[in-house]
Amino acid sequence: MSTTKHQPTPLQPRAVLWDMDGTLLDSSEYHWLSWREALEAENYQLTREKFSSFFGHRNDTIMRALYGTDYPANEIKRVSDYKEARYREMLREGGVELLPGVARWLTRLHGDGWRQAIASSAPLLNIEAILDVLGIRGYFGAVITAEDVERGKPDPQVFLRAAEKVGVPPARSVVVEDAPAGVEAGRRGGMRTIGVLTEHSALQADIVVRSLEELPDTAFDDLLDGSQSS
């Protein structure tokens, strides 16, 4: 009697979708200084408290929150372009470092065959500057930016597009975020989530840590294996 050899099922692809600022690195001081400078030129005195309340949102959302929903699009672009150009100047002059644990996880996930993407509200030019300064461009198969989506976080669009770009379904993707809106976006997109605590005292993620150094060695695998409760 002939027998048929069992063919092993190939492993399904898996993805990690990274937010950028507050997750991979912390350049919030450059954002604060560049926003303050840009808005001072518009006779708006920005406070730290106000900055913290909107940090991580799209520039058009921020400007309309400050100046009203009918604020002209050309003015939003003018102020935003100045702010982002100053941010990139500060970044290149002052430098930036990966947050603790990030280098280890980027290398390990890459070696284990995870597909990685950046899904950020930042403009493409900012992300390219950061990738060049840090020398980590080769880890990412896709970069999705503010220019690639119509709706910002907590809408899941940026993460859904990142997952699609690397060819991995949402259910096989893990989002790493530091902001409540980003964690919510990941959850709404049907993905598992890891929250990194920064300024925010609470994150509704599947796993919450103060640093990626705290993550157990099997954290990403366990999330997709269903070992962690949501």
Z-matrix of the N, CA and C atoms (Angstrom, degrees):
N
C 1 1.456
C 2 1.528 1 108.14
N 3 1.318 2 115.02 1 129.81
C 4 1.453 3 118.34 2 -178.45
C 5 1.522 4 110.10 3 -79.58
N 6 1.295 5 115.71 4 147.94
C 7 1.466 6 120.72 5 178.13
C 8 1.527 7 109.13 6 -119.81
N 9 1.300 8 114.97 7 149.36
C 10 1.467 9 120.57 8 177.31
C 11 1.504 10 109.49 9 -103.63
N 12 1.299 11 114.57 10 126.77
C 13 1.464 12 118.50 11 179.12
C 14 1.518 13 110.26 12 -67.89
N 15 1.317 14 114.86 13 136.97
C 16 1.467 15 119.48 14 176.12
C 17 1.524 16 109.74 15 -75.60
N 18 1.320 17 115.59 16 126.05
C 19 1.465 18 120.29 17 178.01
C 20 1.530 19 108.69 18 -93.50
N 21 1.335 20 117.77 19 122.68
C 22 1.454 21 119.24 20 179.94
C 23 1.526 22 111.94 21 -62.92
N 24 1.328 23 114.67 22 141.66
C 25 1.467 24 119.81 23 178.19
C 26 1.519 25 109.55 24 -74.10
N 27 1.327 26 117.14 25 126.68
C 28 1.461 27 118.10 26 179.57
C 29 1.522 28 110.76 27 -62.14
N 30 1.317 29 116.01 28 145.90
C 31 1.456 30 120.22 29 178.47
C 32 1.521 31 109.80 30 -63.27
N 33 1.321 32 115.02 31 136.12
C 34 1.458 33 118.77 32 176.35
C 35 1.525 34 109.50 33 -70.64
N 36 1.320 35 117.66 34 143.59
C 37 1.467 36 119.06 35 178.51
C 38 1.529 37 110.84 36 -64.80
N 39 1.314 38 115.76 37 152.24
C 40 1.460 39 122.47 38 179.61
C 41 1.525 40 107.93 39 -130.80
N 42 1.320 41 115.67 40 151.09
C 43 1.465 42 119.01 41 -177.35
C 44 1.524 43 111.07 42 -135.92
N 45 1.338 44 114.58 43 147.90
C 46 1.455 45 122.29 44 168.39
C 47 1.522 46 107.09 45 -116.30
N 48 1.312 47 115.65 46 125.10
C 49 1.461 48 122.33 47 -178.26
C 50 1.521 49 108.04 48 -109.46
N 51 1.303 50 115.67 49 111.10
C 52 1.464 51 121.94 50 -172.72
C 53 1.525 52 112.09 51 -96.44
N 54 1.317 53 115.53 52 128.95
C 55 1.454 54 119.15 53 159.31
C 56 1.524 55 106.18 54 -70.12
N 57 1.311 56 117.43 55 172.36
C 58 1.467 57 117.89 56 -174.49
C 59 1.529 58 112.51 57 -109.89
N 60 1.320 59 116.85 58 -75.44
C 61 1.457 60 119.12 59 -173.01
C 62 1.521 61 111.32 60 -74.23
N 63 1.332 62 116.01 61 127.22
C 64 1.453 63 121.83 62 -176.52
C 65 1.511 64 112.67 63 91.74
N 66 1.332 65 116.10 64 -8.85
C 67 1.457 66 121.78 65 -179.65
C 68 1.527 67 110.92 66 -117.37
N 69 1.349 68 115.91 67 -58.12
C 70 1.462 69 120.46 68 176.11
C 71 1.526 70 111.31 69 -86.16
N 72 1.309 71 116.06 70 -34.74
C 73 1.456 72 122.16 71 -176.25
C 74 1.521 73 108.49 72 -152.16
N 75 1.319 74 116.44 73 172.74
C 76 1.458 75 120.81 74 175.58
C 77 1.522 76 108.72 75 -128.06
N 78 1.333 77 115.76 76 100.75
C 79 1.461 78 120.16 77 174.91
C 80 1.521 79 110.09 78 -115.05
N 81 1.339 80 115.93 79 26.94
C 82 1.462 81 120.27 80 -176.08
C 83 1.526 82 112.23 81 -61.09
N 84 1.336 83 117.18 82 -31.36
C 85 1.466 84 119.22 83 179.66
C 86 1.524 85 111.21 84 -64.10
N 87 1.335 86 116.92 85 -37.88
C 88 1.465 87 120.23 86 176.83
C 89 1.530 88 111.01 87 -67.62
N 90 1.334 89 116.42 88 -37.01
C 91 1.465 90 119.75 89 176.65
C 92 1.530 91 110.28 90 -64.63
N 93 1.313 92 116.27 91 -44.73
C 94 1.460 93 121.18 92 -179.98
C 95 1.531 94 110.28 93 -59.69
N 96 1.316 95 117.11 94 -48.89
C 97 1.464 96 120.87 95 -177.10
C 98 1.521 97 112.09 96 -66.05
N 99 1.346 98 116.60 97 -39.98
C 100 1.466 99 119.48 98 -178.43
C 101 1.525 100 111.83 99 -73.40
N 102 1.345 101 117.28 100 -36.90
C 103 1.465 102 119.37 101 175.26
C 104 1.529 103 110.38 102 -65.90
N 105 1.314 104 117.27 103 -43.93
C 106 1.468 105 120.45 104 -179.22
C 107 1.525 106 110.63 105 -60.09
N 108 1.335 107 115.92 106 -44.23
C 109 1.466 108 120.59 107 179.89
C 110 1.531 109 111.34 108 -64.50
N 111 1.328 110 116.00 109 -45.09
C 112 1.462 111 119.85 110 -178.40
C 113 1.525 112 111.70 111 -63.35
N 114 1.332 113 116.28 112 -41.20
C 115 1.464 114 119.52 113 -176.84
C 116 1.528 115 112.19 114 -78.76
N 117 1.329 116 117.09 115 -28.30
C 118 1.469 117 119.68 116 173.56
C 119 1.529 118 110.28 117 -59.97
N 120 1.322 119 116.09 118 -36.69
C 121 1.465 120 120.49 119 178.13
C 122 1.531 121 111.66 120 -66.53
N 123 1.343 122 115.94 121 -19.22
C 124 1.471 123 121.56 122 177.35
C 125 1.523 124 111.29 123 -101.64
N 126 1.353 125 116.27 124 14.13
C 127 1.474 126 122.45 125 -179.93
C 128 1.522 127 113.40 126 63.24
N 129 1.337 128 115.60 127 32.45
C 130 1.473 129 120.97 128 174.86
C 131 1.527 130 107.80 129 -115.96
N 132 1.342 131 116.06 130 123.19
C 133 1.464 132 121.10 131 -179.70
C 134 1.526 133 109.01 132 -92.27
N 135 1.314 134 116.00 133 102.29
C 136 1.463 135 121.72 134 -177.63
C 137 1.530 136 110.39 135 -80.71
N 138 1.329 137 116.10 136 133.80
C 139 1.464 138 121.09 137 175.43
C 140 1.525 139 109.87 138 -100.65
N 141 1.324 140 115.89 139 159.22
C 142 1.474 141 120.65 140 176.19
C 143 1.518 142 110.66 141 -58.84
N 144 1.329 143 115.91 142 -41.11
C 145 1.466 144 120.08 143 -178.11
C 146 1.521 145 110.82 144 -62.15
N 147 1.319 146 116.58 145 -44.93
C 148 1.462 147 120.53 146 179.31
C 149 1.520 148 110.37 147 -65.03
N 150 1.340 149 116.44 148 -42.35
C 151 1.463 150 120.60 149 178.23
C 152 1.528 151 111.00 150 -58.12
N 153 1.333 152 116.27 151 -45.80
C 154 1.469 153 120.43 152 -179.00
C 155 1.517 154 111.67 153 -62.53
N 156 1.327 155 116.91 154 -31.22
C 157 1.472 156 120.25 155 -177.22
C 158 1.514 157 112.59 156 -70.88
N 159 1.346 158 117.00 157 -26.22
C 160 1.470 159 117.41 158 -178.38
C 161 1.524 160 113.92 159 -113.32
N 162 1.317 161 118.16 160 -5.06
C 163 1.460 162 120.37 161 -175.93
C 164 1.532 163 110.63 162 -58.39
N 165 1.339 164 116.01 163 131.95
C 166 1.460 165 121.08 164 -179.44
C 167 1.512 166 113.82 165 102.07
N 168 1.346 167 116.94 166 -11.95
C 169 1.463 168 120.22 167 177.34
C 170 1.526 169 110.30 168 -89.53
N 171 1.322 170 115.48 169 164.58
C 172 1.460 171 120.97 170 177.72
C 173 1.524 172 110.14 171 -65.49
N 174 1.327 173 115.96 172 150.62
C 175 1.461 174 120.18 173 -178.41
C 176 1.523 175 113.27 174 -61.20
N 177 1.347 176 116.95 175 -39.30
C 178 1.464 177 118.07 176 -179.67
C 179 1.528 178 111.12 177 -65.67
N 180 1.328 179 116.33 178 -35.90
C 181 1.466 180 120.61 179 176.60
C 182 1.528 181 110.44 180 -64.77
N 183 1.326 182 116.53 181 -42.86
C 184 1.468 183 121.65 182 179.89
C 185 1.524 184 110.50 183 -63.34
N 186 1.324 185 116.93 184 -48.76
C 187 1.457 186 120.24 185 -176.34
C 188 1.526 187 111.89 186 -63.44
N 189 1.318 188 116.42 187 -38.38
C 190 1.468 189 118.62 188 -179.92
C 191 1.528 190 111.31 189 -73.55
N 192 1.332 191 116.49 190 -29.34
C 193 1.464 192 119.20 191 174.73
C 194 1.531 193 110.95 192 -67.22
N 195 1.331 194 116.06 193 -34.27
C 196 1.462 195 120.59 194 -178.86
C 197 1.524 196 112.81 195 -81.48
N 198 1.340 197 116.29 196 -38.56
C 199 1.459 198 120.12 197 -170.24
C 200 1.530 199 114.75 198 -114.92
N 201 1.332 200 116.83 199 -3.31
C 202 1.459 201 119.31 200 -179.88
C 203 1.512 202 112.60 201 107.03
N 204 1.308 203 115.84 202 153.90
C 205 1.469 204 121.38 203 -173.54
C 206 1.521 205 112.86 204 -69.04
N 207 1.328 206 117.79 205 -17.40
C 208 1.467 207 120.18 206 -179.30
C 209 1.532 208 112.51 207 -97.73
N 210 1.333 209 116.44 208 14.25
C 211 1.465 210 119.42 209 179.30
C 212 1.521 211 108.95 210 -64.01
N 213 1.336 212 118.83 211 130.85
C 214 1.476 213 121.54 212 -171.38
C 215 1.530 214 112.94 213 -61.91
N 216 1.321 215 115.14 214 141.23
C 217 1.463 216 121.27 215 -178.63
C 218 1.530 217 111.93 216 -62.27
N 219 1.341 218 117.28 217 -36.56
C 220 1.464 219 119.24 218 -179.52
C 221 1.530 220 111.70 219 -67.77
N 222 1.333 221 117.23 220 -31.73
C 223 1.461 222 120.83 221 176.54
C 224 1.529 223 111.04 222 -72.47
N 225 1.323 224 115.96 223 -38.96
C 226 1.464 225 120.19 224 175.61
C 227 1.527 226 109.92 225 -59.16
N 228 1.320 227 116.51 226 -45.02
C 229 1.473 228 120.26 227 -179.97
C 230 1.522 229 111.13 228 -64.49
N 231 1.321 230 117.79 229 -42.04
C 232 1.461 231 121.27 230 -178.65
C 233 1.535 232 111.07 231 -61.63
N 234 1.324 233 116.45 232 -50.07
C 235 1.468 234 120.20 233 -179.21
C 236 1.524 235 110.47 234 -66.52
N 237 1.331 236 117.14 235 -42.29
C 238 1.462 237 121.57 236 -179.24
C 239 1.522 238 111.16 237 -62.90
N 240 1.330 239 116.64 238 -43.64
C 241 1.464 240 120.13 239 -179.16
C 242 1.530 241 110.72 240 -61.47
N 243 1.333 242 116.55 241 -41.50
C 244 1.464 243 119.96 242 178.68
C 245 1.522 244 110.39 243 -64.79
N 246 1.336 245 115.77 244 -46.42
C 247 1.470 246 119.85 245 -178.74
C 248 1.523 247 110.64 246 -59.43
N 249 1.324 248 117.84 247 -46.32
C 250 1.466 249 121.00 248 -175.99
C 251 1.526 250 111.80 249 -69.93
N 252 1.320 251 117.54 250 -35.10
C 253 1.463 252 119.92 251 177.05
C 254 1.532 253 110.28 252 -64.26
N 255 1.326 254 116.99 253 -41.81
C 256 1.461 255 120.81 254 177.69
C 257 1.530 256 110.85 255 -66.07
N 258 1.329 257 116.66 256 -39.25
C 259 1.469 258 120.60 257 177.41
C 260 1.525 259 110.54 258 -58.43
N 261 1.340 260 117.37 259 -46.74
C 262 1.460 261 120.69 260 -178.40
C 263 1.531 262 111.56 261 -66.01
N 264 1.328 263 116.74 262 -36.69
C 265 1.463 264 119.80 263 175.92
C 266 1.526 265 110.69 264 -61.41
N 267 1.338 266 116.04 265 -46.53
C 268 1.465 267 120.40 266 179.99
C 269 1.525 268 111.18 267 -63.16
N 270 1.323 269 115.82 268 -40.29
C 271 1.463 270 121.11 269 -179.50
C 272 1.523 271 110.89 270 -61.67
N 273 1.322 272 115.86 271 -47.89
C 274 1.471 273 119.80 272 -177.73
C 275 1.525 274 111.47 273 -69.08
N 276 1.330 275 117.05 274 -35.42
C 277 1.464 276 120.39 275 -179.87
C 278 1.531 277 111.88 276 -74.52
N 279 1.340 278 116.39 277 -42.04
C 280 1.462 279 120.35 278 -173.81
C 281 1.515 280 114.45 279 -94.36
N 282 1.349 281 116.79 280 -18.99
C 283 1.461 282 120.17 281 -178.72
C 284 1.517 283 112.45 282 75.22
N 285 1.322 284 115.91 283 173.39
C 286 1.461 285 122.50 284 179.82
C 287 1.518 286 107.94 285 -159.36
N 288 1.320 287 116.83 286 155.89
C 289 1.463 288 121.41 287 -179.80
C 290 1.526 289 109.97 288 -126.14
N 291 1.343 290 115.37 289 154.43
C 292 1.459 291 120.06 290 172.60
C 293 1.529 292 109.03 291 -65.52
N 294 1.316 293 115.71 292 146.26
C 295 1.461 294 120.22 293 176.59
C 296 1.534 295 110.00 294 -70.55
N 297 1.331 296 117.34 295 158.67
C 298 1.465 297 120.72 296 -178.46
C 299 1.532 298 112.35 297 -54.66
N 300 1.313 299 116.28 298 133.81
C 301 1.462 300 122.33 299 177.11
C 302 1.513 301 114.87 300 89.15
N 303 1.334 302 117.66 301 -17.12
C 304 1.464 303 120.41 302 -174.52
C 305 1.526 304 111.68 303 -67.09
N 306 1.330 305 117.37 304 -48.50
C 307 1.466 306 120.10 305 -177.45
C 308 1.528 307 110.88 306 -57.85
N 309 1.331 308 116.25 307 -42.42
C 310 1.468 309 120.57 308 179.88
C 311 1.521 310 110.93 309 -61.64
N 312 1.341 311 116.90 310 -44.74
C 313 1.456 312 119.24 311 -176.95
C 314 1.527 313 111.74 312 -72.71
N 315 1.315 314 118.77 313 -38.14
C 316 1.465 315 120.03 314 176.60
C 317 1.525 316 110.45 315 -57.99
N 318 1.331 317 115.53 316 -45.79
C 319 1.468 318 120.93 317 -178.25
C 320 1.521 319 110.94 318 -67.86
N 321 1.314 320 116.80 319 -44.92
C 322 1.464 321 120.30 320 -177.04
C 323 1.525 322 111.51 321 -65.82
N 324 1.328 323 116.96 322 -47.06
C 325 1.463 324 120.14 323 -179.43
C 326 1.523 325 111.12 324 -62.93
N 327 1.317 326 115.82 325 -41.07
C 328 1.472 327 120.02 326 177.18
C 329 1.526 328 110.58 327 -60.48
N 330 1.321 329 116.48 328 -44.55
C 331 1.457 330 120.81 329 179.74
C 332 1.514 331 113.63 330 -65.80
N 333 1.344 332 116.50 331 -29.42
C 334 1.466 333 121.49 332 179.82
C 335 1.526 334 112.91 333 -87.41
N 336 1.330 335 116.84 334 3.21
C 337 1.458 336 120.22 335 174.72
C 338 1.515 337 116.10 336 88.17
N 339 1.317 338 117.70 337 8.96
C 340 1.464 339 119.91 338 175.48
C 341 1.525 340 108.78 339 -70.05
N 342 1.326 341 115.82 340 139.15
C 343 1.458 342 120.29 341 173.33
C 344 1.531 343 107.41 342 -87.75
N 345 1.324 344 116.04 343 135.85
C 346 1.456 345 120.25 344 -174.67
C 347 1.526 346 110.41 345 -123.61
N 348 1.332 347 114.50 346 143.47
C 349 1.462 348 120.69 347 179.07
C 350 1.519 349 109.12 348 -143.32
N 351 1.307 350 115.30 349 155.77
C 352 1.460 351 121.55 350 171.26
C 353 1.519 352 107.53 351 -101.01
N 354 1.332 353 115.74 352 133.24
C 355 1.464 354 122.08 353 177.76
C 356 1.525 355 106.91 354 -131.04
N 357 1.312 356 115.75 355 98.07
C 358 1.461 357 120.11 356 -168.33
C 359 1.522 358 111.57 357 -132.42
N 360 1.340 359 115.13 358 153.68
C 361 1.466 360 121.22 359 173.90
C 362 1.514 361 111.78 360 -81.01
N 363 1.323 362 117.55 361 -2.06
C 364 1.468 363 121.47 362 -177.48
C 365 1.524 364 111.18 363 -77.17
N 366 1.332 365 116.79 364 154.94
C 367 1.473 366 120.23 365 173.83
C 368 1.528 367 111.01 366 -68.05
N 369 1.318 368 116.17 367 154.67
C 370 1.466 369 121.94 368 -178.15
C 371 1.535 370 112.11 369 -58.26
N 372 1.329 371 117.85 370 -41.95
C 373 1.462 372 120.11 371 -178.33
C 374 1.526 373 111.84 372 -61.27
N 375 1.331 374 116.80 373 -36.03
C 376 1.471 375 120.19 374 177.03
C 377 1.520 376 110.64 375 -66.27
N 378 1.321 377 116.15 376 -45.70
C 379 1.462 378 120.17 377 -178.34
C 380 1.526 379 110.40 378 -63.60
N 381 1.330 380 117.04 379 -42.36
C 382 1.463 381 119.76 380 178.24
C 383 1.527 382 111.10 381 -61.99
N 384 1.335 383 116.86 382 -39.39
C 385 1.465 384 120.07 383 178.05
C 386 1.521 385 110.77 384 -63.11
N 387 1.328 386 116.63 385 -43.15
C 388 1.470 387 121.12 386 179.98
C 389 1.523 388 110.87 387 -64.61
N 390 1.329 389 116.78 388 -45.89
C 391 1.465 390 120.39 389 -179.53
C 392 1.521 391 111.15 390 -60.97
N 393 1.325 392 116.05 391 -38.15
C 394 1.460 393 119.71 392 179.77
C 395 1.528 394 111.45 393 -70.40
N 396 1.333 395 117.11 394 -43.36
C 397 1.466 396 120.86 395 179.99
C 398 1.530 397 110.55 396 -62.80
N 399 1.341 398 116.28 397 -40.36
C 400 1.462 399 120.89 398 -177.02
C 401 1.530 400 113.19 399 -86.77
N 402 1.334 401 117.90 400 -19.47
C 403 1.456 402 120.90 401 -179.80
C 404 1.516 403 114.17 402 69.63
N 405 1.353 404 117.67 403 36.77
C 406 1.468 405 121.01 404 -175.42
C 407 1.531 406 112.97 405 -117.93
N 408 1.311 407 117.79 406 13.36
C 409 1.467 408 121.06 407 -175.00
C 410 1.529 409 112.40 408 -56.34
N 411 1.329 410 117.75 409 -35.91
C 412 1.455 411 121.67 410 -173.98
C 413 1.519 412 115.56 411 -67.12
N 414 1.317 413 117.85 412 -13.64
C 415 1.460 414 120.26 413 -179.43
C 416 1.532 415 112.76 414 -78.70
N 417 1.315 416 118.27 415 -17.27
C 418 1.459 417 120.73 416 -168.13
C 419 1.520 418 112.77 417 -111.63
N 420 1.334 419 114.54 418 128.52
C 421 1.446 420 120.64 419 178.94
C 422 1.507 421 113.35 420 -85.93
N 423 1.328 422 117.07 421 -11.53
C 424 1.464 423 121.10 422 179.56
C 425 1.518 424 109.08 423 -157.68
N 426 1.313 425 114.86 424 150.39
C 427 1.465 426 122.16 425 174.10
C 428 1.518 427 107.17 426 -132.55
N 429 1.335 428 116.35 427 116.18
C 430 1.458 429 121.86 428 178.29
C 431 1.523 430 107.31 429 -110.42
N 432 1.339 431 115.99 430 129.65
C 433 1.458 432 121.38 431 -171.72
C 434 1.526 433 111.15 432 -124.55
N 435 1.324 434 114.80 433 -177.05
C 436 1.459 435 120.33 434 178.32
C 437 1.522 436 111.90 435 -58.88
N 438 1.341 437 116.49 436 -31.43
C 439 1.463 438 119.86 437 -178.51
C 440 1.527 439 112.77 438 -72.58
N 441 1.330 440 117.69 439 -14.52
C 442 1.463 441 121.23 440 -174.65
C 443 1.528 442 113.55 441 -94.84
N 444 1.320 443 117.54 442 -4.03
C 445 1.459 444 120.20 443 -175.91
C 446 1.525 445 110.49 444 -131.94
N 447 1.319 446 114.14 445 157.06
C 448 1.467 447 119.97 446 177.33
C 449 1.516 448 111.35 447 -96.04
N 450 1.326 449 116.28 448 -22.31
C 451 1.470 450 120.60 449 -174.94
C 452 1.528 451 109.11 450 -128.40
N 453 1.317 452 115.77 451 132.02
C 454 1.452 453 120.13 452 179.73
C 455 1.516 454 112.85 453 -84.37
N 456 1.333 455 116.38 454 171.10
C 457 1.468 456 121.76 455 174.76
C 458 1.537 457 108.36 456 -59.46
N 459 1.329 458 119.24 457 140.88
C 460 1.470 459 129.07 458 18.21
C 461 1.529 460 116.23 459 -86.43
N 462 1.335 461 117.95 460 5.86
C 463 1.461 462 118.13 461 170.71
C 464 1.534 463 107.99 462 -62.75
N 465 1.323 464 119.11 463 137.73
C 466 1.468 465 121.41 464 -175.27
C 467 1.524 466 115.27 465 -79.37
N 468 1.328 467 117.61 466 3.24
C 469 1.464 468 120.79 467 -171.32
C 470 1.530 469 113.26 468 -52.67
N 471 1.338 470 117.69 469 -44.07
C 472 1.468 471 119.85 470 -176.14
C 473 1.527 472 111.37 471 -63.77
N 474 1.331 473 117.92 472 -37.38
C 475 1.459 474 120.84 473 179.47
C 476 1.527 475 111.49 474 -76.14
N 477 1.325 476 116.96 475 -37.10
C 478 1.458 477 119.93 476 177.74
C 479 1.531 478 110.98 477 -63.50
N 480 1.306 479 116.31 478 -39.48
C 481 1.468 480 119.62 479 178.75
C 482 1.524 481 111.48 480 -69.97
N 483 1.329 482 116.16 481 -36.44
C 484 1.471 483 119.04 482 177.91
C 485 1.523 484 110.42 483 -65.11
N 486 1.335 485 116.96 484 -44.16
C 487 1.464 486 120.71 485 178.89
C 488 1.525 487 110.57 486 -61.79
N 489 1.328 488 115.73 487 -43.40
C 490 1.468 489 119.84 488 179.01
C 491 1.529 490 110.85 489 -62.28
N 492 1.323 491 116.59 490 -40.00
C 493 1.458 492 121.40 491 -177.20
C 494 1.529 493 112.25 492 -64.06
N 495 1.335 494 116.48 493 -35.59
C 496 1.470 495 118.97 494 178.95
C 497 1.529 496 112.26 495 -93.63
N 498 1.332 497 117.27 496 2.36
C 499 1.453 498 121.15 497 173.19
C 500 1.510 499 115.01 498 74.98
N 501 1.337 500 116.68 499 35.99
C 502 1.461 501 121.05 500 -178.72
C 503 1.530 502 108.59 501 -128.32
N 504 1.350 503 118.09 502 132.85
C 505 1.463 504 119.18 503 178.93
C 506 1.528 505 111.56 504 -67.37
N 507 1.340 506 117.75 505 153.04
C 508 1.467 507 120.89 506 -179.72
C 509 1.523 508 113.54 507 -52.88
N 510 1.322 509 117.31 508 -39.13
C 511 1.466 510 120.65 509 -177.13
C 512 1.524 511 112.63 510 -66.64
N 513 1.334 512 117.06 511 -14.58
C 514 1.467 513 121.04 512 178.24
C 515 1.533 514 111.10 513 -107.90
N 516 1.322 515 115.46 514 21.26
C 517 1.461 516 120.80 515 -176.09
C 518 1.528 517 110.54 516 -120.44
N 519 1.334 518 114.48 517 144.87
C 520 1.468 519 121.86 518 176.55
C 521 1.526 520 107.95 519 -118.69
N 522 1.322 521 115.55 520 127.80
C 523 1.463 522 121.75 521 177.47
C 524 1.523 523 109.03 522 -97.38
N 525 1.338 524 116.46 523 134.84
C 526 1.469 525 121.28 524 174.86
C 527 1.523 526 107.07 525 -114.81
N 528 1.332 527 116.07 526 120.86
C 529 1.461 528 122.44 527 -171.45
C 530 1.523 529 110.76 528 -141.47
N 531 1.341 530 115.28 529 161.52
C 532 1.460 531 119.40 530 174.44
C 533 1.523 532 112.28 531 -121.75
N 534 1.326 533 118.28 532 -3.20
C 535 1.461 534 121.59 533 -175.70
C 536 1.526 535 110.96 534 -117.35
N 537 1.335 536 117.31 535 144.77
C 538 1.471 537 120.27 536 178.75
C 539 1.526 538 112.75 537 -55.29
N 540 1.346 539 117.34 538 -41.31
C 541 1.471 540 119.72 539 -179.20
C 542 1.524 541 111.09 540 -63.75
N 543 1.329 542 117.13 541 -35.85
C 544 1.456 543 120.68 542 179.39
C 545 1.511 544 112.66 543 -71.50
N 546 1.335 545 116.07 544 -41.27
C 547 1.465 546 119.95 545 176.44
C 548 1.523 547 110.18 546 -62.19
N 549 1.332 548 116.19 547 -43.27
C 550 1.465 549 119.91 548 178.29
C 551 1.520 550 111.11 549 -61.84
N 552 1.326 551 116.49 550 -40.07
C 553 1.471 552 120.45 551 178.41
C 554 1.527 553 110.83 552 -60.31
N 555 1.333 554 116.69 553 -44.12
C 556 1.458 555 119.92 554 178.46
C 557 1.505 556 112.53 555 -62.34
N 558 1.320 557 116.42 556 -44.44
C 559 1.462 558 120.38 557 179.88
C 560 1.527 559 111.17 558 -64.77
N 561 1.329 560 116.28 559 -41.93
C 562 1.469 561 119.86 560 179.28
C 563 1.518 562 111.63 561 -65.90
N 564 1.342 563 116.13 562 -24.67
C 565 1.458 564 120.06 563 177.99
C 566 1.516 565 113.45 564 -84.78
N 567 1.341 566 117.44 565 1.21
C 568 1.460 567 120.58 566 178.46
C 569 1.512 568 113.95 567 81.07
N 570 1.337 569 116.68 568 25.42
C 571 1.455 570 121.87 569 -177.41
C 572 1.528 571 110.46 570 -110.63
N 573 1.333 572 115.94 571 159.92
C 574 1.447 573 120.07 572 171.91
C 575 1.525 574 108.35 573 -82.42
N 576 1.332 575 116.24 574 156.53
C 577 1.463 576 119.07 575 -171.33
C 578 1.522 577 112.45 576 -135.61
N 579 1.332 578 114.02 577 142.84
C 580 1.462 579 122.36 578 171.48
C 581 1.522 580 106.80 579 -120.33
N 582 1.314 581 116.46 580 125.89
C 583 1.457 582 121.66 581 -180.00
C 584 1.514 583 111.13 582 -106.31
N 585 1.336 584 115.48 583 130.71
C 586 1.462 585 121.38 584 176.98
C 587 1.526 586 107.55 585 -106.58
N 588 1.317 587 116.16 586 115.74
C 589 1.462 588 120.42 587 -176.86
C 590 1.524 589 110.65 588 -71.31
N 591 1.330 590 115.50 589 127.56
C 592 1.463 591 120.84 590 173.33
C 593 1.521 592 106.83 591 -125.71
N 594 1.325 593 116.59 592 -103.79
C 595 1.466 594 119.51 593 177.56
C 596 1.526 595 111.34 594 -78.41
N 597 1.313 596 117.12 595 -20.06
C 598 1.459 597 120.82 596 -172.36
C 599 1.528 598 110.01 597 -88.21
N 600 1.306 599 115.26 598 130.41
C 601 1.466 600 120.09 599 -174.45
C 602 1.514 601 112.81 600 -80.47
N 603 1.319 602 117.80 601 -17.40
C 604 1.466 603 120.36 602 -177.96
C 605 1.522 604 110.18 603 -146.32
N 606 1.327 605 115.38 604 135.78
C 607 1.453 606 121.51 605 176.09
C 608 1.519 607 107.92 606 -134.18
N 609 1.322 608 116.79 607 133.68
C 610 1.464 609 121.72 608 -177.84
C 611 1.528 610 110.63 609 -90.59
N 612 1.320 611 116.09 610 55.21
C 613 1.466 612 121.63 611 -179.00
C 614 1.523 613 110.30 612 -99.04
N 615 1.331 614 116.30 613 165.35
C 616 1.465 615 120.47 614 177.52
C 617 1.520 616 111.16 615 -65.23
N 618 1.327 617 116.11 616 -38.33
C 619 1.460 618 122.52 617 174.73
C 620 1.528 619 106.97 618 -129.60
N 621 1.313 620 116.72 619 135.04
C 622 1.468 621 121.05 620 177.62
C 623 1.521 622 108.30 621 -125.30
N 624 1.342 623 116.12 622 128.10
C 625 1.465 624 121.88 623 179.82
C 626 1.525 625 108.63 624 -135.64
N 627 1.318 626 115.78 625 159.82
C 628 1.464 627 120.35 626 175.16
C 629 1.525 628 111.09 627 -85.14
N 630 1.300 629 116.30 628 -20.61
C 631 1.460 630 121.79 629 179.66
C 632 1.522 631 107.90 630 -154.80
N 633 1.324 632 116.75 631 148.57
C 634 1.463 633 119.86 632 176.95
C 635 1.522 634 111.86 633 -65.00
N 636 1.332 635 117.35 634 -16.13
C 637 1.464 636 120.71 635 174.38
C 638 1.520 637 111.38 636 -63.94
N 639 1.335 638 117.48 637 -24.32
C 640 1.462 639 121.65 638 -177.62
C 641 1.526 640 112.98 639 -80.17
N 642 1.324 641 117.21 640 -13.51
C 643 1.464 642 119.22 641 -175.80
C 644 1.526 643 111.09 642 -66.78
N 645 1.344 644 117.59 643 133.10
C 646 1.469 645 119.73 644 173.01
C 647 1.525 646 110.92 645 -61.31
N 648 1.318 647 116.20 646 156.13
C 649 1.466 648 121.04 647 -176.73
C 650 1.527 649 112.92 648 -58.35
N 651 1.332 650 116.68 649 -29.02
C 652 1.471 651 120.16 650 -176.06
C 653 1.528 652 112.42 651 -102.09
N 654 1.327 653 118.11 652 14.42
C 655 1.467 654 121.32 653 -171.44
C 656 1.522 655 113.08 654 -56.00
N 657 1.331 656 118.06 655 -50.46
C 658 1.465 657 120.69 656 -176.71
C 659 1.527 658 110.72 657 -67.03
N 660 1.335 659 116.85 658 -42.94
C 661 1.468 660 120.33 659 178.65
C 662 1.530 661 110.82 660 -62.22
N 663 1.330 662 116.27 661 -43.45
C 664 1.463 663 120.28 662 -177.64
C 665 1.518 664 112.13 663 -62.42
N 666 1.318 665 116.71 664 -36.91
C 667 1.465 666 119.40 665 -179.72
C 668 1.528 667 111.30 666 -60.62
N 669 1.316 668 116.72 667 -44.40
C 670 1.463 669 119.37 668 -178.10
C 671 1.525 670 112.42 669 -80.45
N 672 1.335 671 116.76 670 -20.63
C 673 1.461 672 119.95 671 175.43
C 674 1.522 673 112.12 672 -82.05
N 675 1.359 674 115.60 673 -4.00
C 676 1.464 675 119.50 674 179.20
C 677 1.505 676 114.07 675 80.36
N 678 1.343 677 116.52 676 17.91
C 679 1.457 678 119.41 677 -178.12
C 680 1.519 679 112.98 678 -80.62
N 681 1.349 680 115.83 679 -15.45
C 682 1.451 681 119.34 680 179.93
C 683 1.516 682 109.16 681 -105.36
N 684 1.289 683 116.66 682 140.55
C 685 1.463 684 120.60 683 176.82
C 686 1.507 685 109.44 684 -81.02
N 687 1.337 686 116.35 685 148.09
C 688 1.456 687 119.84 686 179.80
C 689 1.501 688 110.32 687 -93.15
